[in-house]
């Protein structure tokens, strides 16, 4: 193969890799996210979570206590309107045992992962907010917290975010 032919092959490979990176997980985190070595952290090649002190996103629930079958609203939104996000992976966990708990109701452009009480984005379009609804188990009451990852882009994300509770005013 000539030098020019090698350049064409290299260019095609680079374009393929670029497109594959952009298209990776466009419809949310895979279910194995629940059980991998670094829970709540995407496997995005060499990319690692950004420091939480620089997290530009809020994850806010309307309560931290629940009763059987209660629906709890959880909202993800940026601190400023300039900080859109592309994806998320959020889990509900029992505040005492740290076990996965409850289930998520399908919201617009989301996919649920019932195996570990998680919900993830359903597309990779820019988002200004995501409103999610978690449903408590039918046979239990207690305290819940929400944890996960918000992705600004494939290589820029914040993991192990712990949701806050909206305080009454």
URNORKA-V860459 format. One record per backbone hydrogen bond with DSSP energy under -1.0 kcal/mol. CO is the residue of the C=O (numbers start at 1). NH is the residue of the N-H. E is the energy in kcal/mol with one decimal. If there is no record, write none. Layout:
co = [CO/CO]
nh = [NH/NH]
e = [E/E]
//
This chain:
co = [2/3/4/5/6/7/8/9/10/11/12/13/14/15/16/17/18/19/23/25/30/31/32/38/42/44/51/52/56/58/59/60/61/64/66/67/70/72/73/74/75/76/77/80/85/87/88/89/90/91/92/93/94/99/103/107/109/111/113/113/114/117/118/119/120/127/130/132/133/134/135/137/142/143/145/146/147/148/149/150/151/151/156/156/157/158/161/164]
nh = [6/7/8/9/10/11/12/13/14/15/16/17/18/19/20/21/22/23/26/28/33/34/35/41/44/47/54/55/79/77/164/75/166/144/142/70/136/134/62/132/60/130/58/83/127/151/121/149/119/147/101/145/98/94/135/110/122/120/116/118/117/92/113/90/111/85/76/74/105/72/103/69/66/95/93/163/91/161/89/158/86/87/152/153/50/150/148/61]
e = [-2.2/-1.8/-1.8/-2.2/-2.6/-2.5/-2.5/-2.4/-2.5/-2.3/-2.4/-2.6/-2.3/-2.6/-2.7/-2.2/-2.1/-2.4/-1.2/-1.4/-1.8/-1.6/-1.1/-1.7/-1.2/-2.0/-2.0/-1.9/-3.0/-2.0/-3.1/-2.8/-3.3/-2.6/-1.9/-2.3/-3.0/-2.9/-1.8/-3.3/-2.7/-2.0/-3.6/-1.7/-2.5/-2.8/-1.4/-2.4/-2.1/-2.1/-1.7/-2.5/-2.2/-2.8/-4.1/-1.2/-2.8/-2.9/-1.7/-1.9/-1.1/-2.0/-3.1/-2.6/-2.5/-2.3/-2.4/-2.8/-2.9/-3.2/-2.3/-1.4/-2.6/-2.5/-2.8/-3.8/-3.3/-2.7/-2.2/-2.3/-2.9/-1.7/-2.4/-2.0/-3.2/-2.0/-1.6/-3.1]
//
